[in-house]
Amino acid sequence: MRALQVALDVLSIEDALTIAEAAVAGGANWLEAGTPLIKNHGMVAVKRLKAAFPKIVVVADLKTMDTGDLEVEMAAKNGADVVGVLGLAEDMTIKRAVNSASAHNVKIMADLIGVGDTMKRAKELERLGVDYLLVHTPLDIQEVMLQKVDSGLNELKGLIENVNIPVAAAGGINHETAQVLKEAGVSIFIVGRALTKAKDVTGTARRFCDLIGVAVEDDTEEEPPLQEIVKGFESLPTPFISDAMKRFGAMRGLRPVVKGKRIAGPAYTVKTLGGDWGKVVKAVDLARPGDVIVVDAQGMDVAVWGELATMSAIKRKVKAVVIDGGIRDADDIEALGFPAWAKHVSPNAGEPHGHGRLQETIACAGQPVCPGDIIVADEIGIVVVPRERAFEVFKKAMEVSQKEKRYKEGIKEGKSLSEIFGL
């Protein structure tokens, strides 16, 4: 792997976003919320970067020395993909950071800044489970001692040859040293002032990418058809998808009418007033085969769906219905085997006045749902995946699935959960 990581060691979020936009246009594929930026603005800086660049790897340079689990969780919940910890930290702090990272589907980069025996500590950190190592020459040393990260090139080469995880380098990297570091085997090039102070950030980033071999990926060529993504989601339980979305997207308070069902499909949205089911049955006529009808019925216990609507939906090949409100005829719906989720089961039905709207953004059980968003539902719950992030979330959910398999294998081998997670 090769990455150009832009160290946004600035004080203003707006400055960071401006520099990041220009650097990404030049091919930068990792963005770092630098320590000064985080100290000045907190986790808001991480959240803003991820919101602006959802497809770019965002690094939170926390330089964590203590409370590894808590700080990693904070960063992960605000959008970080990689969290920086100090290699000088106690082993238990590293273990807790690694465990928290695994739980929240993020990676750990251990910074060897200030470490005496870097080779020894690098091997220890690798055994503790960190994902990346960082060889880092501090700014103060650069300015006073006039040393840069390539000053100890032989030591850097030796370290890279003796570990099996990617090594990052930081500390005065410029166009001249980048090629040398590439030849030494560096995988992640962390560039600060050479980019943030550049007159042409985009052009400078492009030249770095050319030097170190970072290619700009074309996501449109990689993404499979929507039908394949939907089929993939149907193979995954909702907790895996929730983990992949860092605990966002789950609806609250809805229960399955029919047990044992798992579905995924594009949302056809309905907003209705109280027990008015006119627009709901109209949605059955207009929805495409495979759609999931999602109804915002304001959480009321008056039913807007029943046996007849279910029979019509089955005939038109609607995949499922999700209702933030009431449903009736639950016994008949169960006999028909139609996947349905609702907040209430009630014998009372409303009237078909036809008020409301179709195919607009709604709020359903605490989650915004746009037409075409992917709804994944099973006996455990319901998760809303934004359409534009569907492929990204699916890939991350598959990674969660693989980790779960490894944990299960460990248990079968006789390990306890505390042993697996190093608790």
C-alpha positions in Angstrom: 0.0 0.0 0.0 1.0 3.6 -0.6 -0.6 6.6 1.0 0.0 10.4 1.0 -1.2 11.6 4.4 -1.7 15.3 4.7 -0.8 16.5 8.3 -3.3 19.3 8.9 -1.4 20.8 11.8 -3.3 24.1 11.6 -5.6 25.8 14.1 -8.6 26.6 12.0 -11.1 24.0 10.8 -11.9 26.1 7.7 -8.2 26.3 6.8 -7.9 22.6 7.3 -10.9 21.9 5.0 -9.6 24.3 2.3 -6.1 22.7 2.3 -7.7 19.2 2.4 -9.9 19.9 -0.6 -6.9 21.1 -2.7 -4.7 18.2 -1.6 -7.4 15.6 -2.3 -7.8 17.2 -5.8 -4.1 16.4 -6.3 -4.5 12.8 -5.2 -3.9 12.8 -1.4 -5.7 9.7 -0.1 -5.3 10.2 3.7 -6.1 13.3 5.8 -4.8 13.8 9.3 -6.6 15.9 11.9 -3.4 17.1 13.4 -2.9 17.4 17.2 -3.0 21.2 17.2 -6.3 21.2 15.3 -7.8 18.6 17.6 -6.6 20.4 20.7 -8.1 23.7 19.4 -11.5 22.2 18.3 -11.9 18.8 19.8 -13.5 15.9 18.0 -15.5 18.4 15.9 -12.4 18.7 13.7 -12.4 14.9 13.0 -16.2 14.9 12.3 -16.0 17.9 9.9 -13.2 16.3 7.9 -15.0 12.9 7.6 -18.2 14.7 6.6 -16.5 16.6 3.9 -14.4 13.7 2.6 -16.3 10.5 3.4 -14.3 8.3 0.9 -10.9 9.5 2.2 -9.1 7.8 5.2 -9.2 10.2 8.1 -6.5 10.0 10.8 -7.0 11.4 14.3 -3.5 12.2 15.6 -4.4 12.0 19.3 -0.9 10.9 20.4 -2.8 8.9 23.1 -0.7 8.1 26.1 -3.5 6.9 28.5 -7.1 5.8 28.4 -6.5 4.1 25.0 -10.0 2.6 24.8 -11.9 5.8 25.5 -9.9 8.0 23.2 -10.1 5.5 20.3 -13.8 5.2 20.8 -14.2 9.0 20.8 -12.3 9.3 17.6 -14.1 6.4 15.9 -17.6 7.7 16.7 -16.6 11.0 15.2 -15.5 9.5 11.9 -11.8 8.6 12.3 -10.6 5.6 10.3 -7.1 5.6 11.9 -6.2 6.7 15.5 -2.7 7.7 16.5 -1.3 6.5 19.9 2.2 6.9 21.3 4.5 3.9 21.2 5.8 5.1 24.6 2.5 4.3 26.2 2.2 1.3 28.6 1.4 -2.1 27.0 -2.0 -2.1 28.6 -2.9 1.2 27.1 -1.9 -0.1 23.7 -3.9 -3.3 24.2 -7.0 -1.3 25.2 -6.6 1.0 22.2 -6.3 -2.0 19.9 -9.3 -3.7 21.4 -11.4 -0.5 21.1 -10.2 -0.1 17.5 -11.3 -3.6 16.7 -14.7 -3.0 18.3 -15.2 0.2 16.3 -13.8 -1.0 13.0 -10.8 1.4 12.9 -7.0 1.1 12.8 -4.2 2.0 15.2 -1.0 3.9 14.2 1.7 3.7 16.9 4.0 6.8 16.8 7.6 5.9 17.8 8.4 9.5 18.6 10.7 9.7 21.7 11.2 5.9 21.8 14.8 4.9 22.6 15.2 1.4 21.1 12.9 1.8 18.2 13.5 -1.7 16.8 12.7 -3.4 20.0 9.6 -1.3 20.7 8.4 -1.7 17.0 8.4 -5.5 17.3 6.6 -5.2 20.7 3.9 -2.9 19.2 3.4 -5.3 16.3 2.8 -8.2 18.7 0.4 -6.0 20.6 -1.7 -5.7 17.4 -1.2 -2.2 16.1 -1.9 -1.8 12.4 0.8 0.8 11.4 4.1 2.1 12.8 5.2 5.7 12.5 8.8 6.8 12.5 8.6 10.5 13.4 11.2 13.3 13.7 9.7 16.0 16.0 9.3 19.5 14.7 11.5 20.9 17.4 14.3 18.6 16.5 13.9 19.6 12.8 14.2 23.3 13.6 16.9 23.2 16.3 19.0 20.2 15.3 18.3 20.5 11.5 17.4 16.8 11.4 14.7 15.2 9.2 13.2 11.8 9.1 15.6 10.6 6.5 18.6 11.5 8.8 18.4 8.0 10.2 17.9 6.2 7.0 19.8 3.0 7.8 17.8 2.6 11.0 14.6 3.2 9.2 15.4 0.6 6.6 16.3 -1.9 9.3 13.0 -1.4 11.0 11.0 -1.8 7.9 12.8 -5.0 7.1 12.1 -6.5 10.5 8.4 -5.8 10.9 5.4 -7.1 8.9 3.1 -4.1 9.1 3.2 -0.9 7.0 5.5 1.8 8.2 4.8 5.5 8.0 7.3 8.4 8.0 6.9 12.0 9.2 9.2 14.8 9.8 10.3 17.3 7.1 9.4 15.2 4.1 9.7 17.1 0.8 9.9 16.2 -2.9 13.7 15.4 -2.6 13.4 13.1 0.4 10.2 11.4 -0.7 11.9 9.3 -3.3 14.6 8.2 -0.9 12.0 7.2 1.6 10.1 5.3 -1.0 13.2 3.3 -1.9 13.7 2.5 1.8 10.2 0.9 1.9 8.0 3.5 3.5 4.3 2.9 2.9 2.7 6.1 4.3 4.2 9.5 3.7 3.0 12.0 6.2 3.6 15.5 4.7 2.9 18.7 6.7 4.3 22.1 5.9 5.5 21.1 2.4 1.8 20.9 1.6 0.0 23.2 4.0 2.4 26.1 3.2 2.6 25.4 -0.5 1.3 28.1 -2.9 -0.1 25.4 -5.2 -1.4 22.7 -2.8 -3.0 20.6 -5.6 0.0 20.7 -7.8 2.3 19.9 -4.9 0.2 17.0 -3.8 0.1 15.7 -7.4 3.9 15.7 -7.6 4.1 13.8 -4.3 1.7 11.2 -5.5 3.7 10.8 -8.7 6.9 10.4 -6.7 5.7 7.9 -4.2 3.3 6.0 -6.5 -0.2 6.9 -5.2 -2.8 6.4 -7.9 -6.2 8.1 -7.8 -8.8 5.4 -7.6 -11.9 5.6 -9.8 -14.7 4.5 -7.5 -17.3 4.4 -10.2 -15.5 1.6 -11.9 -15.3 -0.5 -8.7 -18.9 -0.2 -7.5 -21.1 -3.1 -8.6 -24.7 -2.7 -9.6 -27.2 -1.8 -6.8 -28.9 -5.2 -7.0 -25.6 -6.9 -6.1 -25.0 -4.6 -3.2 -28.5 -5.2 -1.9 -28.1 -9.0 -2.2 -24.8 -8.7 -0.3 -26.6 -6.8 2.5 -29.2 -9.6 2.8 -26.4 -12.0 3.8 -25.3 -9.8 6.7 -27.0 -9.3 10.2 -27.8 -5.8 11.1 -25.3 -5.6 14.0 -22.4 -6.0 11.5 -23.9 -3.1 9.4 -24.3 -1.0 12.5 -20.7 -1.6 13.4 -19.6 -0.7 9.9 -21.5 2.6 10.3 -20.0 3.2 13.7 -23.3 2.8 15.5 -25.3 5.2 13.3 -28.3 4.4 11.2 -30.3 2.1 13.5 -34.1 2.7 13.9 -35.5 2.6 17.4 -38.6 0.9 18.8 -39.8 -1.2 15.8 -40.4 -4.9 16.1 -40.8 -7.6 13.5 -44.4 -8.9 13.0 -43.0 -12.1 11.4 -40.0 -13.7 13.1 -36.9 -15.0 11.3 -36.9 -12.7 8.3 -33.9 -10.8 6.9 -34.4 -8.4 4.0 -32.6 -5.6 2.2 -34.0 -3.2 -0.4 -34.3 0.4 -1.6 -36.7 2.6 0.4 -39.9 3.8 -1.0 -40.9 6.5 1.5 -44.3 7.6 2.7 -45.2 10.3 5.1 -48.8 10.2 6.4 -50.9 11.8 9.1 -51.9 9.7 12.0 -54.1 6.8 10.9 -54.5 8.0 7.3 -53.6 5.0 5.1 -54.5 6.4 1.7 -51.0 7.3 0.7 -49.7 4.0 2.1 -51.8 1.9 -0.2 -50.9 4.3 -3.1 -47.2 3.5 -2.4 -48.0 -0.2 -2.9 -49.2 0.7 -6.5 -46.2 2.8 -7.3 -43.3 1.0 -5.6 -41.0 -1.2 -7.8 -40.5 -4.9 -7.2 -37.9 -5.3 -4.5 -38.6 -2.0 -2.8 -39.2 -1.6 0.9 -42.1 0.7 1.8 -41.0 2.9 4.7 -43.8 4.8 6.5 -43.6 7.7 8.8 -46.9 7.4 10.6 -45.8 9.6 13.5 -45.5 6.7 15.9 -49.3 6.5 16.4 -51.0 3.3 17.4 -53.7 3.5 14.7 -53.0 0.9 12.1 -52.1 2.1 8.5 -51.4 -1.5 7.2 -53.2 -4.8 7.4 -53.9 -8.1 5.6 -55.3 -6.5 2.5 -52.4 -4.2 2.0 -50.1 -7.1 2.6 -51.8 -9.3 -0.1 -51.5 -6.4 -2.5 -47.9 -5.8 -1.7 -47.1 -9.5 -2.2 -48.9 -9.4 -5.6 -46.8 -6.4 -6.7 -43.5 -8.0 -5.3 -42.9 -5.4 -2.7 -40.2 -6.8 -0.5 -41.3 -5.5 2.9 -42.9 -2.8 4.9 -41.4 -0.8 7.8 -43.9 1.4 9.8 -43.2 4.0 12.5 -46.8 3.5 13.6 -49.5 0.9 13.8 -50.2 -2.3 12.0 -53.1 -4.8 12.4 -54.0 -8.3 11.2 -50.6 -9.5 12.6 -51.8 -13.1 12.6 -52.8 -13.0 9.0 -49.6 -11.2 8.0 -47.6 -13.9 9.8 -49.5 -16.6 8.0 -48.7 -14.9 4.7 -45.0 -14.8 5.7 -44.6 -11.1 4.6 -41.7 -9.3 6.2 -43.2 -6.4 8.2 -41.9 -4.2 11.1 -44.0 -1.8 13.1 -44.0 0.2 16.4 -47.5 -1.0 17.4 -49.9 -3.8 16.7 -53.4 -2.6 17.1 -56.9 -3.6 15.9 -57.9 0.0 15.3 -57.5 1.2 11.7 -57.6 4.8 10.4 -59.3 6.3 7.3 -58.1 6.6 3.7 -58.1 10.4 3.3 -55.0 10.4 1.2 -53.1 13.2 3.0 -49.4 13.0 3.1 -46.5 12.7 0.6 -44.6 10.0 -1.3 -40.9 9.7 -2.1 -39.6 12.5 0.1 -37.1 12.4 2.9 -38.8 11.3 6.1 -38.0 10.6 9.7 -38.8 7.0 10.7 -38.1 5.7 14.2 -35.4 8.3 14.8 -33.6 7.9 11.5 -33.8 10.1 8.3 -34.7 8.0 5.3 -34.3 9.3 1.7 -35.9 7.6 -1.3 -33.5 4.9 -2.5 -31.6 4.5 0.8 -30.9 0.8 1.5 -33.1 -0.6 4.3 -31.6 -3.7 6.0 -33.9 -5.4 8.5 -33.9 -8.6 10.5 -35.2 -9.9 13.8 -32.6 -7.8 15.7 -33.4 -4.5 14.2 -33.4 -2.1 11.2 -30.5 -0.1 9.7 -30.7 2.7 7.1 -27.7 2.8 4.8 -27.5 6.1 2.7 -27.6 5.1 -1.0 -24.4 7.1 -1.8 -22.5 5.2 0.9 -24.0 1.7 0.2 -20.9 0.1 -1.3 -18.5 1.6 1.2 -20.6 0.4 4.1 -21.1 -3.0 2.6 -17.3 -3.5 2.3 -16.8 -2.4 5.9 -19.5 -4.7 7.1 -17.8 -7.6 5.3 -14.6 -6.8 7.2 -16.7 -6.9 10.5 -18.0 -10.3 9.4 -14.5 -11.6 8.9 -13.4 -10.4 12.3 -16.4 -12.0 13.9 -15.4 -15.3 12.3 -11.9 -15.0 13.7 -13.3 -14.4 17.2 -15.6 -17.4 17.0 -12.6 -19.6 15.9 -10.7 -18.4 18.9 -13.5 -19.4 21.2 -13.7 -22.8 19.6 -10.0 -23.2 20.2 -10.6 -22.7 23.9 -9.8 -19.0 24.3 -12.0 -16.8 26.5 -13.3 -13.4 25.3 -11.0 -11.6 27.7 -8.0 -13.5 26.2 -9.1 -12.7 22.7 -9.4 -9.0 23.5 -6.5 -8.8 25.9 -8.6 -7.7 28.8 
